[in-house]
Amino acid sequence: MDAPPPPPFMFQPLPRPVQGVIHDYTSSAPSPVTSPTGEPPMFGIVLKDGSVRSAVAVVVDDDGLKYTDPDGRNVQLSLYAVDREKTRNLNRERNLSLWLPVVP
C-alpha cells in the first residue's frame, strides 16, 4: 500500500503589511491663529469643482479622505476630487498642516 502523493506546492504571497503613519505637529508647528470667536480655525478641503469643505478632523487612508464636518457629520471623499495644491495653500494660510498623498 503506497502513500498518496503530496499535494502540489502552492505559493501564497503574504498580505501587504499595514503601515501606519503618525504625524506630530505639536512640537515645531506654529500654533494656529484663533478666529474672532476664539475658536481655532478648521481644516479647509478645496475640491476640484472650487467648493470648500470645513473639517474639524481629517483622516486619509486607502479608501480616500474622511473628515468630520463642524456639525459632527462624518463624510468620505475620493482623493481624486480634492485639489491638493489649493487645499495645502488654504491650510498654510490658516497655520495648519494637512498632509495629502499623491494620487496615482
FENPE-V513161 format. One record per residue. N is the residue number from 1. RES is the residue in three letters. D_LAST is the distance of its C-alpha to the last C-alpha in Angstrom with 2 decimals. Layout:
n = (N | N)
res = (RES | RES)
d_last = (D_LAST | D_LAST)
This chain:
n = (1 | 2 | 3 | 4 | 5 | 6 | 7 | 8 | 9 | 10 | 11 | 12 | 13 | 14 | 15 | 16 | 17 | 18 | 19 | 20 | 21 | 22 | 23 | 24 | 25 | 26 | 27 | 28 | 29 | 30 | 31 | 32 | 33 | 34 | 35 | 36 | 37 | 38 | 39 | 40 | 41 | 42 | 43 | 44 | 45 | 46 | 47 | 48 | 49 | 50 | 51 | 52 | 53 | 54 | 55 | 56 | 57 | 58 | 59 | 60 | 61 | 62 | 63 | 64 | 65 | 66 | 67 | 68 | 69 | 70 | 71 | 72 | 73 | 74 | 75 | 76 | 77 | 78 | 79 | 80 | 81 | 82 | 83 | 84 | 85 | 86 | 87 | 88 | 89 | 90 | 91 | 92 | 93 | 94 | 95 | 96 | 97 | 98 | 99 | 100 | 101 | 102 | 103 | 104)
res = (MET | ASP | ALA | PRO | PRO | PRO | PRO | PRO | PHE | MET | PHE | GLN | PRO | LEU | PRO | ARG | PRO | VAL | GLN | GLY | VAL | ILE | HIS | ASP | TYR | THR | SER | SER | ALA | PRO | SER | PRO | VAL | THR | SER | PRO | THR | GLY | GLU | PRO | PRO | MET | PHE | GLY | ILE | VAL | LEU | LYS | ASP | GLY | SER | VAL | ARG | SER | ALA | VAL | ALA | VAL | VAL | VAL | ASP | ASP | ASP | GLY | LEU | LYS | TYR | THR | ASP | PRO | ASP | GLY | ARG | ASN | VAL | GLN | LEU | SER | LEU | TYR | ALA | VAL | ASP | ARG | GLU | LYS | THR | ARG | ASN | LEU | ASN | ARG | GLU | ARG | ASN | LEU | SER | LEU | TRP | LEU | PRO | VAL | VAL | PRO)
d_last = (58.51 | 55.23 | 52.12 | 49.19 | 46.52 | 43.56 | 40.41 | 37.87 | 35.36 | 31.96 | 28.95 | 26.84 | 23.66 | 23.53 | 21.20 | 18.23 | 19.86 | 19.18 | 18.25 | 19.56 | 19.20 | 22.03 | 22.26 | 25.89 | 26.45 | 30.19 | 31.46 | 30.36 | 28.79 | 31.24 | 32.59 | 31.36 | 33.75 | 35.55 | 35.93 | 39.46 | 39.87 | 39.29 | 36.06 | 33.01 | 30.30 | 27.45 | 23.73 | 22.50 | 19.30 | 18.85 | 17.27 | 16.20 | 19.57 | 21.36 | 22.67 | 22.84 | 23.02 | 25.08 | 24.44 | 26.75 | 24.23 | 20.43 | 18.46 | 14.74 | 13.96 | 12.00 | 13.57 | 12.47 | 14.76 | 18.43 | 21.27 | 25.03 | 26.58 | 29.99 | 31.84 | 30.48 | 28.29 | 25.09 | 22.21 | 18.72 | 15.92 | 12.44 | 10.09 | 9.24 | 13.00 | 13.27 | 13.99 | 12.93 | 15.41 | 18.26 | 17.86 | 18.08 | 21.05 | 22.82 | 22.79 | 23.88 | 26.80 | 27.69 | 27.63 | 24.97 | 21.87 | 18.84 | 15.85 | 12.41 | 9.35 | 6.42 | 3.79 | 0.00)
